[in-house]
Amino acid sequence: MAAPPVVDIPLVDERLADDLAGGLAAVEKLLRSSVESEDAFVTQTSRHLIEAGGKRFRAMLVLLAAQFGNPDAPGIVPGAVVIELTHLATLYHDDVMDEAPVRRGSPSANARWDNTVAILTGDYLFAQASEILADLGSELIRIQARTFSRLVRGQIRETIGPAEGGDAIAHYISVLADKTGSLIATSGRFGAMLAGAPADVVERLTDACEAIGVAWQLGDDLIDVAAPTADSGKTPGTDLREGVHTLPVLYALTSDDPADARLRILLSGPVAEQDVEETLTLLRAHRAMDQAREELTRWIDRAKAALAGLPDIPARTALVALCDYVVERTG
């Protein structure tokens, strides 16, 4: 069997590649069956984003973390499905809040049906995740509850913004840690715990995965500014058009250099279409991009430091390669 990628990272160990391929196939099967309902419409809406595809990145991390214990333990695949269902549920809700018309190249649920259907479908997925989780033990239920609390708190704090006079950059990073890092951290924790890995290994994997999650999102911030459409497959400046203040923008706005006056004006709100190219040109040349890359590197260094204390097995090599990829993808 050919080695599947971890995101876009080739796995050099054939046995690990085979284990992950088999695990992901089992996750996919249970993921689809877990949302089946006696009501055909509920099944249809619940499968909408599952069938749209996705990297199953979080499920992959569960399976990789499980390599540090018994990767064949019976709870690992259900644990990965719990993580994926939780992630998918948040996407249904995010699309409503963002009024997003497209998700994974297909019409979003709120665009295809309406906001009410999308919200209720997200709720249904959370419920299905909880039902599976109930068979995995009270400790994992507690961890999932804390993770969900962080997800919601992160969304609330993103919505209301930093406190008046507060540090906007610190606020932004903390939001990323809660909204993105927390569930990715729990992916590592679930995989290691369900595989019976030692406690110190569980903690190292949890820390590494959270740091990778934050760094991944910071990479997306940089790609939105720096990458040409042909390279990234995405239209650059999407966040600028929506008035989203990502890390490079926040750093640029802290500048008091008179030469940056025009850029600060452009970044003061959503950037008009006719100003996007000018804004991208100014931002790409600004020190803010280097500052954002330095922050991303700090998170990757934190992840690698946690991984360095793990047993030297192919799964650790794959996770270190993933760290390198998170940096490389930003150019």
N, C-alpha and C positions, 0 to 999 in steps of 0.2 A: 504494500500500500504506500502511495506517495505521501511524503510528509506534509501535513496541513500547516498553514501558517498560524502563528499567534499574532493577530492583526496582520501585519505584512512581514513578520519575522520568520524565516525558515527554521525549522527544528532539525538540528543536525543529528539527533539521536533517534534512530528508527523506531526503537521500542517505545519511547515517549510519544513520538508522533502517532503510532498506532493506538496507544492507550487513549490519547486525547481525541483522536478521530472516533474511536468507539464510544467514548464518553459523551462527546457532543451529539452523536447520533441518538444515543439513549435520552439525552436531555431534550432534543428536538421532539422525539416521539412523546415523551411525557408532557412536555410543554403544550403540545397540541391537544392531547387527550384531556389535560387538566381544565381546559376552558369549555369543554363540551357541555351543553345544557339541553334539557328537554325542550327548551324554547329555541327554535332554529335561528331566530333573529339575534338572540344573545350570543349564540355560538358564532354567528357571522361577524358581529361587531367585535367580539373578543379576539377572533382570529385575524382581524383586519391588519394589525401591525405585525403579528407573528408572520403572516404570509408575505408581508412587504420585505422581509429579510432582516438584515442586521448582522453584525459581527459576532454576536453572542460573546462579547468580550468578557463580561462579568462571569458568565458560566465557564469560560475558558480559565479564568483565574481561580475559580473554585476547584476545577480539575487539576490545575498545576499545583495549587497549595496542598491538595490531597496526596500528591506524590511524596510529601514529607512524612507521611504515615502509611496507612494501608489504603492504596488508591481504589481497592475493590470493595471497601466498606459499603454496606447497603444504603446508607443515608446520603451519600455524596451526590448522586444524580438528583434525588428530590430536593436536596439543599440548593443545588444549582438552579433548579426550576423555580424555587421560591425567590431567589435573587432576580432571575429574569422576569418573572411575573411582576415583582415589585418595580423593577425598572420600566417595564412596559406600561404599567399603571401610571407612573409619573409622566410618561410621554403623552398619554391621553389628556391628562390634566394640564400639562405644560402647553399643549397646542391650543387649549381653550383660553388660557391666560394670555398667550402670545398672539391669539387670533391667527395661528399659522394655517395656511391653506394646503401645505404639502408636508409630508413626512416620509422619508426614505423613498422619495421619487414617486409616491402615490398620494392621492388626495387624503388629507388628514381626516380622522373620524368626524371632527366637528364640521369640516367642509362637506363631507359626503352625506352626513346625516344632520346633526345639529349639536349645539353645545351640551344640551341635556343628555343626549345619548352618549356623547363622549365622556362626560363626567361620570355617569352611572356605569359605563363600561370600565372605566378606571377603577371605580369602587368595587366592581365585581371581581376584577383581577386581584385586587388587594385581598378580598375575601377568599378567593381560591388559594392564594399563597398562604393565608393563615390556616386554612384547612390542612394543607400539606404539612405545614410547620408543626401543627399540633401533634403529629406522630414522631417528631424529631427530638422532643424533650423540652422541658421548661426553660433550661438555660438558653437554648437557641431562640425560644420565644421572647425571652427577656432581651437578648441582643438585638433581635429584629425590631422590637418595640423602641429601643433606644435609637436604632438607626433611623426608623421612621420619624421619630421625634426630631432628629437632626435634619432630616430632609425637609420637614415642614418648617422648622425654625429658619433654616437657610433660605427657603423661598419667601418667608415673611420678611426677613431682614433685607433680602434683595428688593422686595417690593417697596418697603418704606425708605430704604436708603440709609446711609450713615447718619448718626446723630449730628445735630448742628455743632460745628466746631470739631467734629471727630475726624479721625484719620481715614480718608476715603479708601486709600490703598489697603490698609490693614482690614478694613471692613470688607472689601472686595475679596481678599484672600480667604477670610474666614467664611464668607458665603460659599466660595468654591469648595472649601474643605467640607462644609456641611452638605451642600447640594449635590456635589459630584464625588468627593473623596469618601464620604461616609459609606455609601453602598458598595463602592469598590473595595474599601477596607473590610467590610463585612463579607465580601466574596472570599477574600483570603482567609478570614477568621473561620467562616463556615467550613471551607474545604479542609483546613488543617484540623479543626476540632472534630469534624465528622470522621476524619481518617485516623483519629487517635494520636495525633502528633504531640510531642512534649509541650508543656505550657510556654516555655521560652521561645520555641519555634512558632507557636501560634501568635505570640505577641510580635515577633519580628516580621512575620508575614503580614499581619494586620497593619503595622506601621509602614512597611514598604508599599503595600497596595494603596493605602491612602495617599502617600506621597506621589505615587505614579498617577493616581486619579487627578490630583490637583495639577500636576505637571502637564498631563494630557490636555486639560482644559486651557491652561496657559498657552500651550502650543496652538490650540485652535484660535486663540486671540491673535497670535502672531501671524498665523496663516491667513486669517481674514484680511490682514493688512498687506502682508509681504508677498504672498504667492500669486503669480499670474493664474488666470482661469485655466489655461491649458495644463498647468502643473497640478493644481489642486482639485480640479473638477468642480470648483465652487466659484461663485461670483465674488470677487474681492470687494470689501467695503460694505458687506451686508450689515454688520453691526453699526457702522457709521450711519448708514441710511436710517436705521431704526433708532438712532440716538442712544445706543447701548454703550456705556462707558467701560470698555474692557481695560486691561492693565496698561497697554501702551498709551491709550488715550488718557488714563488717569495720571500717568507719569508726565505726559506732555502738558497737561493742564496745571501741573505744579510749577512749571517753568515761569520765572519772572523776567526772562531775557526779552528785551524789546523786539528782537528779531523774530520771536515766536508769536507776536501779537496777532498776526493774520491767522495762524494755525489755531490759536486759542479761540478766536472768534468763530472759526469754522466748526470747532468741536463743542461749542456751547450748547448745541442741541442736535436734533436729527440733521444730517448733512443733506442739502438739496442735491438732486441728481446732477445738476450742472456743475456742482462743486466737488463731486466725489473724486474725480481724477486729481484735481489740485490738492485736495486733502490727503489722498493716498501718497502723492509725491512728496509732500512736506513731511508727513508722518514717517515714511520709509527712511528719510534722510535724518530723522531726529534721534537724539540720544535716547529717547524713550524706548525705542526698539531694543537697544542694547540692554537697558535697564530691565526690560521685561524678560529678555533672554537670560539675564543673570539670575532673576528670580526663579525662572523655570529650572535652571541648572542647580540652584540651591535645593529645590525639592527632589530632583533626581539624585543629587549627592546624598540626601537623607535616605532615599530609597535604597541606594547601593550600600550605604553603611549598614542598614538593617539586614540586607541580603547577605552581606559579607560574613555574618555570624551563623549562617545556616549551613547544614551539611552540604558538601560539594557533590551534588548530584545533577543530572541533566536538567531537572526542573529549575534549579538555581541558575544554571547557564542560560536557560530560556528567559527567565525573568530579568537577568542582567542585560541580555540582548534587547529585551523590550524597553528597558530604560534607555539604552543607546538609541533605539529607534525613535523614542519620544523626542529626543534632542535633534536627531538627524532630520526628522520630517519637517522641522521648521526652517531648514536651510541654514 
